[in-house]
Amino acid sequence: MLVLKRSVILRFMHQQLFLEEDWSYLLSFLPPRNELERSAAVFGAIRRIREISSASTLLRLMMAYGFCGMSLRRTAAWAAEAGLANISDVSLLDRFRNGAEWLGHLLAVKLADHAAVTASSAAKLKVRLIDASSITRVGGRGTDWRLHMTMSLASLKIDDIAITDVSGGEHLSRFKFHPHEIVIADAGYSHRAGLESVARDGADFLVRLNWSNLPLVTIDGQPVDLLAYCRSVEGTTPAEFTVRVRDSKMAPVRLLIVRKTKAAAEESRQRKQKERGKKGTIDLRTLEATEYVMLLTSAPADKLTLEQAFELYRFRWQIELIFKRLKSIINLDEMPAKNAALAKVILFSKLLGALLIDDYTERYVSFSPWGYPITIDDPPAVSLAHR
């Protein structure tokens, strides 16, 4: 589980033990050194051995800059102090720019490792949560980058990540899903193209609906009035309706509706009014819709009952907690770099560092006296395709 304990993070980040005393242990959770060298050459991170002698050294410097928050000048000074490299901050800038995609590759390899652990531990409950969060560079306004992420509900492990600029919207089609999985997302993902992509992957979706963002029709093709359906729901008993997504070839889906308590509805109503307060008047239908929770799922009733669907959706907040931890503990939302390649270095290194620490604290410290995986010197090369 991505615990990200504050005491461990502070130990690594503020005392730099992540790079000094514990680096060799953390490096053991990545591909073997010869594979690091090979992949660095393939991605053009290291074109010739000069100043920085190895891929592991380059990675160490990138983690100093991105994960530990050193400036380029401080990173260069620290590299000289530690005897790693004698290199200027300008040269580091070029190396980091060239190494951004390689660092993203290492993050993908680490995520694949987490996904493999997830698959073995979640055989009975294959649920994926998906969400996105905005990142703004220091001194900026609005969104500069968007971090898209999926995680397994069974293990609470991050298993896929995508980073886009502000134009990269929330789409289920951004990720590949697996047969028999159930994908849970909020209303921002309830769009026809994304839902169809989940169905094509052989997975099922469970998404929340706004009253106006996804046109639905009855089985015989008549437009669905969502609010009329909502008004038919009585008391605390949820209701279920069979509908279709308009202009889609998907099989019929299930519309699930439950009425909120008066307190919950009032809280949602006030939040909507506050959100729309600066934009003028608010549609009365939007206020009425705050009294209900509407879900749409492609999962059949024998796989996911009406009650189970609502209970399962409650766990969607787990991925929001992960974003909050990443932002509050490793300062994921602080983006000092304006250059796109350097911004990727910072984001990739922060995420990679969080995953490495997760492995270090959860997968081995808790289960082995020595706290790291046993490896053999100069192991045979392992193809990434078989990892």
C-alpha positions as CSV (number, residue, x, y, z in Angstrom):
1,M,0.0,0.0,0.0
2,L,1.3,3.5,-0.8
3,V,1.5,4.6,2.8
4,L,4.1,7.4,2.3
5,K,4.8,7.7,6.0
6,R,5.7,11.3,6.9
7,S,8.6,10.4,9.2
8,V,10.2,8.2,6.4
9,I,9.7,10.8,3.7
10,L,11.2,13.6,5.9
11,R,14.2,11.4,6.7
12,F,14.9,10.9,3.0
13,M,14.1,14.4,1.7
14,H,15.5,16.8,4.4
15,Q,18.5,14.8,5.5
16,Q,19.4,13.6,2.0
17,L,19.9,10.1,3.3
18,F,17.8,9.0,0.3
19,L,20.8,9.9,-1.8
20,E,23.6,9.1,0.6
21,E,23.2,6.2,3.1
22,D,20.2,4.5,1.6
23,W,20.8,4.9,-2.2
24,S,22.3,1.4,-2.8
25,Y,19.2,-0.2,-1.1
26,L,16.7,1.9,-3.1
27,L,18.6,1.2,-6.3
28,S,18.0,-2.5,-5.7
29,F,14.3,-2.0,-6.3
30,L,15.0,-0.9,-9.9
31,P,16.2,-3.0,-12.9
32,P,19.8,-4.4,-12.6
33,R,22.7,-2.0,-13.2
34,N,23.5,-3.4,-16.7
35,E,19.8,-2.9,-17.7
36,L,19.9,0.6,-16.4
37,E,23.0,1.3,-18.6
38,R,21.3,-0.3,-21.6
39,S,18.0,1.6,-21.2
40,A,19.9,4.9,-20.6
41,A,21.7,4.4,-23.9
42,V,18.5,3.5,-25.8
43,F,16.7,6.6,-24.6
44,G,19.7,8.9,-25.2
45,A,20.1,9.8,-21.6
46,I,23.8,8.9,-21.8
47,R,25.4,9.4,-25.2
48,R,29.0,9.3,-24.0
49,I,30.7,8.7,-20.7
50,R,32.0,12.1,-19.7
51,E,31.6,13.9,-16.3
52,I,28.8,11.5,-15.4
53,S,30.2,8.0,-15.5
54,S,27.1,5.8,-15.3
55,A,23.3,5.6,-15.6
56,S,22.9,5.0,-11.8
57,T,24.9,8.2,-11.1
58,L,22.8,10.2,-13.6
59,L,19.6,8.8,-11.9
60,R,21.0,9.8,-8.5
61,L,21.6,13.4,-9.6
62,M,18.1,13.6,-11.2
63,M,16.6,12.4,-7.9
64,A,18.6,15.0,-6.0
65,Y,17.2,17.7,-8.3
66,G,13.6,16.4,-8.7
67,F,12.7,14.4,-5.6
68,C,14.9,16.2,-3.0
69,G,14.2,19.7,-4.5
70,M,17.8,20.8,-5.0
71,S,18.4,23.6,-7.5
72,L,20.7,22.8,-10.4
73,R,23.5,24.7,-8.8
74,R,23.1,22.9,-5.5
75,T,22.9,19.6,-7.3
76,A,26.2,20.2,-9.1
77,A,27.8,21.3,-5.8
78,W,26.5,18.2,-4.0
79,A,27.7,15.9,-6.8
80,A,31.2,17.3,-6.3
81,E,31.1,17.1,-2.5
82,A,29.9,13.4,-2.8
83,G,32.6,12.6,-5.3
84,L,30.0,11.6,-7.9
85,A,30.7,14.0,-10.7
86,N,32.5,17.3,-11.4
87,I,29.9,19.0,-13.6
88,S,28.5,22.5,-14.0
89,D,24.8,23.4,-13.5
90,V,24.6,24.2,-17.2
91,S,25.8,20.8,-18.2
92,L,23.4,19.2,-15.7
93,L,20.6,21.1,-17.3
94,D,21.4,19.5,-20.7
95,R,21.8,16.0,-19.2
96,F,18.5,16.3,-17.4
97,R,16.7,17.5,-20.5
98,N,18.1,14.5,-22.4
99,G,17.2,12.1,-19.6
100,A,13.6,13.0,-19.0
101,E,12.1,10.3,-21.2
102,W,14.5,7.7,-19.7
103,L,13.3,8.7,-16.2
104,G,9.7,8.3,-17.4
105,H,10.6,4.8,-18.7
106,L,12.0,3.8,-15.3
107,L,8.8,5.0,-13.7
108,A,6.8,2.9,-16.2
109,V,8.9,-0.2,-15.3
110,K,8.4,0.5,-11.6
111,L,4.6,0.8,-12.1
112,A,4.6,-2.4,-14.1
113,D,6.3,-4.0,-11.1
114,H,3.5,-2.7,-8.8
115,A,0.8,-3.8,-11.2
116,A,2.3,-7.3,-11.1
117,V,2.1,-7.4,-7.3
118,T,-1.5,-6.0,-7.5
119,A,-2.6,-8.7,-10.0
120,S,-1.5,-11.5,-7.7
121,S,-3.0,-9.9,-4.6
122,A,-6.3,-8.8,-6.1
123,A,-7.4,-12.0,-7.9
124,K,-10.9,-11.9,-6.3
125,L,-11.5,-8.2,-6.4
126,K,-10.3,-6.5,-9.6
127,V,-11.3,-2.9,-9.1
128,R,-9.3,0.1,-10.6
129,L,-9.8,3.6,-9.5
130,I,-9.0,6.5,-11.8
131,D,-8.6,10.2,-11.2
132,A,-6.5,13.3,-12.2
133,S,-5.1,16.2,-10.3
134,S,-3.8,19.7,-11.5
135,I,-0.3,20.9,-11.0
136,T,0.7,24.5,-11.1
137,R,4.3,25.8,-11.4
138,V,5.5,28.1,-8.6
139,G,4.3,31.6,-9.3
140,G,1.9,30.4,-12.0
141,R,-1.9,30.6,-12.1
142,G,-4.3,27.9,-13.1
143,T,-3.2,24.5,-14.4
144,D,0.2,23.9,-16.1
145,W,0.3,20.1,-15.9
146,R,-2.2,17.4,-15.2
147,L,-1.3,14.1,-13.4
148,H,-3.6,11.2,-14.4
149,M,-3.4,8.1,-12.3
150,T,-5.0,4.7,-11.8
151,M,-4.7,2.5,-8.7
152,S,-5.9,-0.9,-7.5
153,L,-8.5,-0.8,-4.8
154,A,-7.4,-4.2,-3.4
155,S,-3.8,-3.2,-2.7
156,L,-4.1,0.6,-2.9
157,K,-1.1,0.6,-5.2
158,I,-0.6,3.1,-8.0
159,D,-0.4,1.0,-11.2
160,D,-0.4,3.5,-14.0
161,I,0.4,7.2,-14.5
162,A,0.2,9.7,-17.4
163,I,1.3,13.4,-17.3
164,T,-0.1,15.9,-19.7
165,D,-0.3,19.6,-20.1
166,V,-3.4,21.6,-19.4
167,S,-5.0,20.4,-22.6
168,G,-5.0,16.8,-21.4
169,G,-8.5,16.2,-20.2
170,E,-9.9,13.4,-18.0
171,H,-10.6,10.5,-20.3
172,L,-11.0,6.8,-19.5
173,S,-9.5,6.0,-22.9
174,R,-6.1,7.4,-21.6
175,F,-5.5,4.0,-19.9
176,K,-5.8,0.4,-20.9
177,F,-7.9,-1.8,-18.7
178,H,-8.1,-5.6,-18.4
179,P,-11.0,-8.0,-18.9
180,H,-13.2,-8.5,-15.8
181,E,-12.0,-5.3,-14.1
182,I,-14.4,-2.7,-12.8
183,V,-13.2,0.8,-13.4
184,I,-14.5,3.5,-10.9
185,A,-14.4,7.2,-11.8
186,D,-16.2,10.4,-10.9
187,A,-18.6,12.4,-13.1
188,G,-15.7,14.0,-15.0
189,Y,-15.1,10.7,-16.8
190,S,-18.7,9.9,-17.8
191,H,-18.3,10.6,-21.5
192,R,-19.4,8.2,-24.3
193,A,-16.0,7.7,-25.9
194,G,-14.3,6.8,-22.6
195,L,-17.0,4.4,-21.6
196,E,-16.8,2.7,-25.0
197,S,-13.0,2.3,-24.6
198,V,-13.5,0.5,-21.3
199,A,-16.1,-1.8,-22.9
200,R,-13.7,-2.5,-25.8
201,D,-11.1,-3.6,-23.3
202,G,-13.5,-6.1,-21.9
203,A,-13.8,-4.3,-18.5
204,D,-16.8,-2.7,-16.8
205,F,-17.2,0.8,-15.6
206,L,-18.9,2.3,-12.6
207,V,-19.1,6.1,-13.0
208,R,-21.0,8.9,-11.4
209,L,-23.3,11.0,-13.6
210,N,-24.2,14.7,-13.7
211,W,-27.8,15.3,-14.8
212,S,-26.7,16.8,-18.2
213,N,-23.3,15.4,-19.2
214,L,-24.2,12.1,-20.8
215,P,-27.3,11.7,-22.9
216,L,-29.2,8.5,-22.2
217,V,-32.1,6.9,-24.0
218,T,-34.5,4.1,-23.1
219,I,-34.2,0.6,-24.6
220,D,-36.6,1.7,-27.4
221,G,-34.6,4.9,-28.1
222,Q,-36.6,7.6,-26.3
223,P,-34.7,10.3,-24.5
224,V,-34.2,9.8,-20.7
225,D,-35.2,12.6,-18.4
226,L,-32.8,11.9,-15.5
227,L,-34.5,14.2,-13.1
228,A,-37.9,12.6,-13.7
229,Y,-36.2,9.2,-13.0
230,C,-34.8,10.7,-9.8
231,R,-38.2,12.0,-8.6
232,S,-39.5,8.4,-8.8
233,V,-37.0,7.3,-6.2
234,E,-38.7,7.1,-2.8
235,G,-37.1,7.1,0.7
236,T,-33.8,5.5,1.2
237,T,-34.3,2.6,-1.2
238,P,-32.1,2.9,-4.3
239,A,-33.6,2.4,-7.7
240,E,-32.3,0.8,-10.9
241,F,-33.2,1.4,-14.6
242,T,-32.0,-0.2,-17.8
243,V,-30.9,2.4,-20.4
244,R,-28.6,2.9,-23.3
245,V,-26.0,5.6,-24.0
246,R,-27.3,7.6,-26.9
247,D,-25.5,7.1,-30.3
248,S,-23.4,4.2,-28.9
249,K,-23.2,0.6,-29.9
250,M,-22.6,-0.5,-26.3
251,A,-24.9,-3.0,-24.7
252,P,-27.6,-1.6,-22.4
253,V,-26.3,-0.3,-19.1
254,R,-27.7,0.1,-15.6
255,L,-28.7,3.5,-14.2
256,L,-28.6,3.5,-10.4
257,I,-30.1,6.3,-8.3
258,V,-30.3,6.9,-4.6
259,R,-31.7,9.9,-2.7
260,K,-29.3,11.8,-0.4
261,T,-30.1,12.7,3.2
262,K,-31.4,16.3,3.7
263,A,-28.1,17.3,5.3
264,A,-26.0,15.8,2.5
265,A,-28.2,17.4,-0.1
266,E,-28.0,20.8,1.5
267,E,-24.2,20.6,1.7
268,S,-24.0,19.7,-2.0
269,R,-26.4,22.5,-2.9
270,Q,-24.4,25.1,-1.0
271,R,-21.2,23.9,-2.7
272,K,-22.8,24.2,-6.1
273,Q,-24.1,27.7,-5.4
274,K,-20.6,28.7,-4.2
275,E,-19.0,27.3,-7.4
276,R,-21.4,29.1,-9.7
277,G,-21.7,32.3,-7.6
278,K,-19.1,34.1,-9.7
279,K,-20.5,32.8,-13.0
280,G,-24.0,34.2,-12.7
281,T,-27.2,32.3,-12.1
282,I,-27.4,28.6,-11.6
283,D,-29.7,26.2,-13.4
284,L,-32.5,25.1,-11.0
285,R,-32.1,21.6,-12.4
286,T,-28.6,21.5,-11.2
287,L,-29.8,22.4,-7.7
288,E,-32.4,19.7,-7.8
289,A,-29.9,17.1,-9.0
290,T,-27.8,17.7,-5.8
291,E,-30.5,15.7,-3.9
292,Y,-29.4,12.5,-5.6
293,V,-26.4,10.3,-6.4
294,M,-26.6,8.8,-9.9
295,L,-24.3,6.0,-11.1
296,L,-24.0,4.3,-14.4
297,T,-22.5,0.8,-14.7
298,S,-22.0,-1.8,-17.4
299,A,-21.5,-4.5,-14.9
300,P,-24.3,-7.0,-14.8
301,A,-26.3,-7.6,-11.6
302,D,-24.9,-11.0,-11.1
303,K,-21.4,-9.4,-11.0
304,L,-22.3,-6.2,-9.1
305,T,-25.6,-5.9,-7.2
306,L,-27.3,-2.6,-6.7
307,E,-26.2,-2.4,-3.1
308,Q,-22.7,-3.4,-3.9
309,A,-22.4,-0.7,-6.6
310,F,-23.1,2.1,-4.1
311,E,-20.9,0.5,-1.5
312,L,-18.1,0.1,-4.0
313,Y,-18.3,3.7,-5.3
314,R,-17.8,5.0,-1.7
315,F,-14.2,3.8,-2.0
316,R,-13.4,6.1,-4.9
317,W,-12.1,8.7,-2.3
318,Q,-9.1,6.4,-1.7
319,I,-7.4,7.7,-4.8
320,E,-8.1,11.3,-3.7
321,L,-6.3,10.5,-0.5
322,I,-3.3,9.4,-2.5
323,F,-3.2,12.7,-4.4
324,K,-3.4,14.6,-1.1
325,R,-0.5,12.6,0.4
326,L,1.6,13.1,-2.7
327,K,1.0,16.8,-2.6
328,S,1.3,17.4,1.1
329,I,4.3,15.0,1.9
330,I,6.5,15.1,-1.3
331,N,5.2,18.5,-2.5
332,L,4.0,17.1,-5.8
333,D,2.1,20.3,-6.5
334,E,5.3,22.5,-6.3
335,M,6.6,22.9,-9.9
336,P,9.6,25.3,-10.0
337,A,10.6,24.4,-13.6
338,K,9.1,26.2,-16.5
339,N,10.9,24.1,-19.1
340,A,8.7,21.1,-20.2
341,A,11.6,18.5,-20.0
342,L,12.7,19.7,-16.6
343,A,9.1,19.7,-15.3
344,K,8.9,16.0,-16.4
345,V,12.2,15.3,-14.5
346,I,10.7,16.7,-11.3
347,L,7.4,15.0,-11.7
348,F,8.8,11.6,-12.7
349,S,11.5,11.7,-10.0
350,K,9.0,12.6,-7.2
351,L,6.7,9.7,-8.3
352,L,9.5,7.3,-8.7
353,G,10.9,8.2,-5.3
354,A,7.5,7.7,-3.7
355,L,7.2,4.2,-5.2
356,L,10.8,3.3,-4.2
357,I,10.2,4.4,-0.7
358,D,6.9,2.5,-0.7
359,D,8.8,-0.7,-1.7
360,Y,11.5,0.1,0.9
361,T,9.2,0.6,3.8
362,E,6.3,-1.8,3.0
363,R,7.5,-4.7,0.9
364,Y,10.8,-5.4,2.6
365,V,11.3,-3.6,5.9
366,S,8.2,-5.1,7.4
367,F,9.0,-8.7,6.2
368,S,12.8,-9.2,6.2
369,P,15.4,-8.4,8.9
370,W,17.8,-6.8,6.5
371,G,15.3,-4.5,4.8
372,Y,16.2,-5.0,1.1
373,P,16.0,-7.7,-1.6
374,I,19.0,-10.0,-1.9
375,T,20.6,-9.8,-5.4
376,I,23.6,-11.4,-7.0
377,D,26.5,-9.3,-8.4
378,D,26.4,-8.9,-12.2
379,P,23.2,-10.8,-12.8
380,P,22.3,-11.7,-16.4
381,A,20.5,-9.1,-18.4
382,V,16.7,-9.2,-18.2
383,S,14.6,-7.9,-21.1
384,L,12.1,-5.3,-20.1
385,A,9.6,-7.2,-22.2
386,H,9.7,-10.1,-19.8
387,R,9.7,-8.1,-16.6
